[in-house]
Amino acid sequence: ALRGRAAGVLTIRFSHVVAEDTPKGLAALRFQALVQQRASGRIQVLVYPAARLYGDHDEMQALQLGAVDMLAPSLSKFGRVGFPEFELFDLPYLFPDVTRVRHITQGALGQRMLARLSRHRLVGLGFMDNGFKHMSANRPLLEPADFVGLRMRVQASRVIAAQMRALGARPVTLAFSETRRALAAGVVDGTENPISNFWTQGMHEVQTDLSLTQHAYLGYAVVANQRFWQGMSQGDRELVAAALGEALAFGNQIADNQNDKALVALRQDGSTRIHAPSEDQMTRMRHAVESVHAGLAQRIDPQWLRDARTAVANDR
């Protein structure tokens, strides 16, 4: 018998690494509420936020082993488990805005990417935004010269590591849950984050400067363990998928909102200086990271990148 079925209740364990009051955290809670309401308590969703159950380094393995049923890892994580084409989302200055990102995540290319996950016994269920990342350190980071010699925390992504090296910094891979402590201790000098993560993690208390570089996108894919997913009845799968679709749309809606609110809160708090790069500075940053695009094109089928650029350029 399937785990949790004894009492006629199906339990879905959903683990993630961020705080509950972030877009991903709130979307997970919305998913939980919708499923439990529509299944009249017959399906229970247990949400484990803030790396309480599994962290950055072990959550994908936990899912593949069936220790959890659903995750919402950042898109970078898929490169490490054999899907390097997902790393195109990490490319600096590929997307001018979130609308263009959604040309991929809500279009044919995104569906093709999710479908490929079945090769590793994962079921790709959908994408969610967390908006654009900005650079922080204890000095303004507005052009490549500013990065020289800094140790910058990155998540495990070859593209993001290459981006930091191209800017003159040294990438240091650390779990998200360890980042604030590492910044406070001076183990790393700076990092990149959407503003909602910067604020909810209290990074403003350990970083004097935030530069609104908006250099790259951070998003997530919601994935389920394949055996768990196939073990559900068709009706339950449809109910769960519909609830998730609504929760992700809700998460996307608040992603922009949460980042805007966090920026206002940061300005009011006043402990972090906030800088905006000039057009010239942005141009220098763009030029500095061109090699990162070329590097990824060599590692994946270049057609993925061509398709991504086409989708992004589409003005629909």
Secondary structure, DSSP 8 states (H G I E B T S, - for coil): --TTTTTT-EEEEEE-SS-TTSHHHHHHHHHHHHHHHHTTTSEEEEEE-TTSS--TTTHHHHHHHTSSSEE--BTTHHHHTT-GGGGGGG-TTS-SSHHHHHHHHTSHHHHHHHHHGGGGTEEEEEEEEEEEEEEEESS---SGGGGTT-EEEE-S-HHHHHHHHHTT-EEEE--HHHHHHHHHHTSSSEEEE-HHHHHHTTGGGT-SEEEEEEEEEEEEEEEEEHHHHHHS-HHHHHHHHHHHHHHHHHHHHHHHHHHHHHHHHHHHH-SSEEE---HHHHHHHHHHTHHHHHHHHHHS-HHHHHHHHHHHH---
